[in-house]
Amino acid sequence: MKTTDFAQHVTTFLSQYLPAQRHASPNTVKAYRDVFVLFLRYCREKQGWGPEKLQLKQIDEHVVLDFLDFLEKERKSSPATCNQRLTALRSFFRFVQAEVPERLTQWQRVLAIRGYPTRQPQRRYLTPDLVAALLSQPSQDKSEGRRDVALLALLYDSGARVQELVDLRAEEVRIETPPHVRLTGKRRKQRIVPLMSGTAELVKQYMEEHRLLAPGQGARPLFTNRMGVRMSRSGVRYILEKYVKKVRTHHPELDYTVSPHALRHSKAMHLLEANTPLVILRDILGHADVNTTEIYARASIKIKREALEKVDNLSPESTRHAVWQSDKGLLHWLQSL
């Protein structure tokens, strides 16, 4: 059976363009693949077009808009999820522009489709006290507990994405002074992140226990499960959730979901509140653009302002006035502004 042009270009897009030219991670390629699975299912069920006969010329902005409507109304996808699906299709049609330029107007109409408006999610993060409480939960008397505390400490201290953590090999961790870890982020970009001495010591003890520092062991995964297989992202989430539940028994203020990414947010906010320059924070987090890092700065300003307002509201009006009047040093400073 003859292959359609749509099948040919999707195959090239997923197997060559994304990994080789865009340096997309395997997880990104899988996510884009899943979008095309959904799109083909939509074409078969709603348009009556079988995957084996689908041609590029059949796909215009009306089809893509109807696909988004299908996701929203029938699959109950959130606006954010619909936008993620649209992003994958846009990336494909940007690729197709150069491959099939004779239909450039058709592709540009697809690219002009606007995404759904979404609210910026609130970035929750743990205070230093809550991070300390979390790291105190794993039992140091058991091998599993020693692994878990090393994993959680490294996840927080490095500000790593969860995929970056599970991809780590033993050779990518330096425990000698100065201790650091080499992370491979999006588009396979690598960065060096320094580690605090306490984290380095925990990781060193864990690596010594599992003989990861022995010659010839550098290619082994840093963290493995009970079966000796590389830890998965879901495995990291399970470990984190297990100890977060224990922390909640003594810290009822922890009434929100704590994901592995929340530890990354926590590290970013703590560095920012310690007056770390945005450029350095960008390099630690592995952001391609400092504008992405500025999200944390805006969140920090908002949190500080809300904290000041809460403190200000604790004092009666008369008391507040008396404090201002009696503090001569403060008055002098204000008058000098």
C-alpha positions, 0 to 999 in steps of 0.5 A: 500500500502506498504511503500518504504524504501525511504519514511520511511527514509525521514519521520524519517529524517525530523520528528525525526533525524533533530529535536531530534538529530540535534536540527534543528529549525522548519524553517530548517526542512521546508527548507529540506522538500522543497528540498525533494519536489523538488527532488520527482518532479524531479524524477517523471518528469525526471526519471519517478519514482513515489514517491510511488515507489521510492527506496533508491537503485535507488538514486546514484551520477548520479541521484543527479548530474542530479537533480542539473543540473535540478535545474540549467538549468530548474529552473534557480537556482543560484549556492548558491541555488543549494548548499543549496539543495545539503547540504540538500541531503548530510545531509540525506545521512549521516543519511542513512549511519548508517541506510543502511550500506550495501550500504555505498559505494553508499552513500559516492559517493553521499557525495563526490559530490562537490558544485558549486563555488560561490563568497563571497557576499559583506557584506553591513552594515549601518554606525552608522549615518545611523542606527540613521537615520533609528531609527528616522523615526518611528513616536513616536505619534502612537502606531505602530511607538512606536512598530516599533522603539522598534523592529528596535532598538532591532533587531540592538542592540541585533544582533539577527537573524530575526527568533530569534527576532520574536520568543521572548517572553515577559519573555525573555527580562529583562529591569531592570539593567543590561538589556539583552535579551535571544535569542534562535538561531540555534539548539535551543542554547540560549544566553544572549545579553546585551542591551544599556540603550536607547534600554532598555528604548524603549522596556520598554515603548513598553512593558508597553504600551502593558501590557507585564510586567503584571503578567502572561504575560511572555509567550506572543509574544514580537512583534505582528501585527495589528491582535494581532498575533506574528510578522512574518519574512516577517512582520519585513522585511516590517517594515524595508523596509518602513523606509529604503525608507524614509532614502534614501530620505536624504541619497542617499548613501543608494543605496543597499538593507537593510535586517534584517540581514544587521542590524545584520552585522551592529552591528557586524561591529560596535562592531568590530571597537570598538575593541571588541574581536572576542570571545565576538563577537562570543558569542553575534552573537551566532556563533558556531565557531569563524571562522565564526566570523572572516569573519567580521574581514576580512571585517573590515580590507578590509574596513579600507584599502580601506578608507585609500587608498581613503584618500591617493589618495586625496593628490597630490604627492608633497603635500604628500611628504611635509607633511611627511618631515615637521612632525618631530614627525611622521618621528621620529616614523617611524625611530624607527620602 
